Amino acid sequence: MPKPMRKAKREVTIVKAGHDETSFRVVFDLLLALHAQGGYAPLDGAIAAEAVYQALTQDATFLAYVGDEPVGVLALVDIPFWYSTTTHLLDI
Protein backbone atom coordinates (compact mmCIF):
# COMPACT_ATOMS: atom_id res chain seq x y z
CA MET A 1 0.00 0.00 0.00
CA PRO A 2 1.45 3.41 -0.96
CA LYS A 3 2.27 5.91 1.75
CA PRO A 4 0.03 8.98 1.89
CA MET A 5 1.70 12.10 0.61
CA ARG A 6 2.55 14.66 3.25
CA LYS A 7 1.40 18.14 2.48
CA ALA A 8 3.64 21.04 3.29
CA LYS A 9 2.34 23.00 6.24
CA ARG A 10 0.90 26.29 5.05
CA GLU A 11 0.45 28.88 7.72
CA VAL A 12 -2.71 30.92 7.30
CA THR A 13 -3.03 34.37 8.81
CA ILE A 14 -6.43 36.02 9.30
CA VAL A 15 -6.53 39.81 9.51
CA LYS A 16 -9.31 42.36 9.71
CA ALA A 17 -9.55 44.35 6.49
CA GLY A 18 -9.08 48.08 6.71
CA HIS A 19 -11.02 50.92 5.11
CA ASP A 20 -8.19 51.76 2.75
CA GLU A 21 -7.69 51.36 -0.99
CA THR A 22 -5.36 48.39 -0.50
CA SER A 23 -8.00 46.41 1.38
CA PHE A 24 -10.59 47.35 -1.24
CA ARG A 25 -8.35 46.11 -4.06
CA VAL A 26 -7.51 42.84 -2.28
CA VAL A 27 -11.17 42.06 -1.54
CA PHE A 28 -12.34 43.11 -5.01
CA ASP A 29 -9.64 41.03 -6.73
CA LEU A 30 -10.54 37.94 -4.69
CA LEU A 31 -14.21 38.38 -5.53
CA LEU A 32 -13.42 38.85 -9.23
CA ALA A 33 -11.52 35.54 -9.17
CA LEU A 34 -14.49 33.89 -7.46
CA HIS A 35 -16.90 35.27 -10.06
CA ALA A 36 -14.65 34.04 -12.87
CA GLN A 37 -14.88 30.53 -11.45
CA GLY A 38 -18.66 30.40 -11.59
CA GLY A 39 -20.61 33.63 -11.40
CA TYR A 40 -24.31 33.01 -12.01
CA ALA A 41 -24.97 36.41 -13.54
CA PRO A 42 -22.97 38.98 -15.51
CA LEU A 43 -20.71 41.14 -13.38
CA ASP A 44 -21.72 44.78 -12.92
CA GLY A 45 -18.53 46.48 -11.74
CA ALA A 46 -20.30 49.43 -10.12
CA ILE A 47 -22.65 47.22 -8.11
CA ALA A 48 -19.78 44.92 -7.11
CA ALA A 49 -17.62 47.88 -6.03
CA GLU A 50 -20.50 49.29 -3.96
CA ALA A 51 -21.01 45.93 -2.22
CA VAL A 52 -17.30 45.68 -1.37
CA TYR A 53 -17.26 49.27 -0.07
CA GLN A 54 -20.36 48.62 2.06
CA ALA A 55 -18.84 45.47 3.53
CA LEU A 56 -15.56 47.23 4.35
CA THR A 57 -17.32 50.12 6.09
CA GLN A 58 -19.24 47.76 8.37
CA ASP A 59 -15.96 46.65 10.04
CA ALA A 60 -16.63 42.94 9.65
CA THR A 61 -14.47 41.94 6.70
CA PHE A 62 -11.63 39.50 7.22
CA LEU A 63 -8.83 38.44 4.89
CA ALA A 64 -6.91 35.16 4.89
CA TYR A 65 -3.28 35.17 3.76
CA VAL A 66 -0.80 32.39 3.11
CA GLY A 67 2.47 34.23 3.44
CA ASP A 68 1.93 37.51 1.62
CA GLU A 69 -0.67 36.09 -0.77
CA PRO A 70 -4.37 36.82 -0.10
CA VAL A 71 -6.29 33.57 -0.48
CA GLY A 72 -9.72 34.23 1.02
CA VAL A 73 -12.20 36.78 2.25
CA LEU A 74 -15.12 36.69 4.66
CA ALA A 75 -17.37 39.73 4.73
CA LEU A 76 -20.25 39.95 7.19
CA VAL A 77 -22.93 42.56 6.67
CA ASP A 78 -25.78 43.51 8.96
CA ILE A 79 -29.01 43.38 6.93
CA PRO A 80 -32.68 43.13 7.79
CA PHE A 81 -34.68 39.97 7.24
CA TRP A 82 -36.85 40.34 4.14
CA TYR A 83 -39.93 40.14 6.37
CA SER A 84 -38.82 42.27 9.33
CA THR A 85 -36.92 45.32 10.50
CA THR A 86 -34.82 43.03 12.71
CA THR A 87 -31.31 42.59 11.34
CA HIS A 88 -28.92 39.68 11.15
CA LEU A 89 -25.37 39.04 9.95
CA LEU A 90 -25.01 37.60 6.48
CA ASP A 91 -21.76 36.48 4.88
CA ILE A 92 -21.28 37.78 1.39
C-alpha positions in Angstrom: 0.0 0.0 0.0 1.4 3.4 -1.0 2.3 5.9 1.7 0.0 9.0 1.9 1.7 12.1 0.6 2.5 14.7 3.2 1.4 18.1 2.5 3.6 21.0 3.3 2.3 23.0 6.2 0.9 26.3 5.1 0.4 28.9 7.7 -2.7 30.9 7.3 -3.0 34.4 8.8 -6.4 36.0 9.3 -6.5 39.8 9.5 -9.3 42.4 9.7 -9.6 44.3 6.5 -9.1 48.1 6.7 -11.0 50.9 5.1 -8.2 51.8 2.7 -7.7 51.4 -1.0 -5.4 48.4 -0.5 -8.0 46.4 1.4 -10.6 47.3 -1.2 -8.3 46.1 -4.1 -7.5 42.8 -2.3 -11.2 42.1 -1.5 -12.3 43.1 -5.0 -9.6 41.0 -6.7 -10.5 37.9 -4.7 -14.2 38.4 -5.5 -13.4 38.8 -9.2 -11.5 35.5 -9.2 -14.5 33.9 -7.5 -16.9 35.3 -10.1 -14.6 34.0 -12.9 -14.9 30.5 -11.4 -18.7 30.4 -11.6 -20.6 33.6 -11.4 -24.3 33.0 -12.0 -25.0 36.4 -13.5 -23.0 39.0 -15.5 -20.7 41.1 -13.4 -21.7 44.8 -12.9 -18.5 46.5 -11.7 -20.3 49.4 -10.1 -22.7 47.2 -8.1 -19.8 44.9 -7.1 -17.6 47.9 -6.0 -20.5 49.3 -4.0 -21.0 45.9 -2.2 -17.3 45.7 -1.4 -17.3 49.3 -0.1 -20.4 48.6 2.1 -18.8 45.5 3.5 -15.6 47.2 4.4 -17.3 50.1 6.1 -19.2 47.8 8.4 -16.0 46.7 10.0 -16.6 42.9 9.7 -14.5 41.9 6.7 -11.6 39.5 7.2 -8.8 38.4 4.9 -6.9 35.2 4.9 -3.3 35.2 3.8 -0.8 32.4 3.1 2.5 34.2 3.4 1.9 37.5 1.6 -0.7 36.1 -0.8 -4.4 36.8 -0.1 -6.3 33.6 -0.5 -9.7 34.2 1.0 -12.2 36.8 2.2 -15.1 36.7 4.7 -17.4 39.7 4.7 -20.2 39.9 7.2 -22.9 42.6 6.7 -25.8 43.5 9.0 -29.0 43.4 6.9 -32.7 43.1 7.8 -34.7 40.0 7.2 -36.8 40.3 4.1 -39.9 40.1 6.4 -38.8 42.3 9.3 -36.9 45.3 10.5 -34.8 43.0 12.7 -31.3 42.6 11.3 -28.9 39.7 11.2 -25.4 39.0 9.9 -25.0 37.6 6.5 -21.8 36.5 4.9 -21.3 37.8 1.4 
